[in-house]
Amino acid sequence: MTKKIGVGKAHSKIIWMGEHSVVYGYPAIAIPLQGIEVECRIYPADKKIHFDYYDTLSTAVYAALEYLNHTDVSITYDIRSEIPQKRGMGSSAAVSIAAIRAVFDYFEQSIDMDTLEILVNKAEIIAHSNPSGLDAKTCLSDKAITFIRNIGFSTLDLDLDAYLVIADTGIYGNTREAVEKVAQAEEANLPHLAALGDLTEMVQKAIQDKSISEIGPLMTKAHSHLQAIGVSIEKADQLVQISLENGALGAKMSGGGLGGCIIALVQTKAQAEKISKALTEGGAVQTWIEKL
């Protein structure tokens, strides 16, 4: 049995702390952005789908069809996404999740979380060669995630009564290039990476203690270390500065860098809206406000 339309949805994510140092065995913290979504729809078609095995969406659809033993079916699909691509917000993982859910919905099949995660990571290997799984895990979660390479994931309760403002620089990030850049000067960068790891652990403890006032300055310190290893860009630095000048408790770039987004921590919704406006006026192409 099939439906007339199969629908699947997924949400975005953002890295809070631990960019780049996570590659070297330190923890990272990522949070789901449940208000920023992608939706995939699967429809019947007159001919079989043409698969591009170098495209994440196509690979996700194929992985789901293969699992269900329906690779010979005639379907087509479309995507409606609020998540900008290549900004460190988990676009490819979210698209894969939505697509796989849509295929299962089309064939009126349920899918458990473990199977979904396996199929998503199959598609993510196409997009990122050697993904950590953090994007997929966070885009599948309704809780914050902590991750340590080769050790694994755990969830983190937030409930902080605070807000995170996310601002898009409008410039594509390039995680692979950024990781290579850091590795090329690894010896000089190791003290900064260790500091980033320490700051992430301190933020994790402050989250558990619900100490918002401690978290902000730690974020700003992390940004200075990310600048030092050469992964921030002038536009991100400007937006971080605008956030701080307008009363943010702390601000930093987020994700692999060389583009992408910045995040700013504030106590109230009114402050978040004020900073969001200032960031837009300062050149951010889009902003979002997330309750923590």
Protein Blocks (a to p, Z undefined) as FASTA:
>chain_A
ZZfbdcddddddddfbhphjlmnopacdddddfkbccdddddddfbdcdddfkbfklmmm
mmmmmmnopakbccddddddfbdghkonommmmmmmmmmmmmmmmnopacdfklmmmmmm
mmmmmmnopaghlmmmmmmpcbdcdddehkbccdddeklopadddddehiacdfklmmmm
mmmmmmmmmmmmmmmmmmmmmmmmmmmnopaklmmmmmmmmmmmmmmnopacfklmmmmm
mmmmnopabdcdedjbjnajdddddfbfklmmmmmmmmmmnopabdcdddZZ
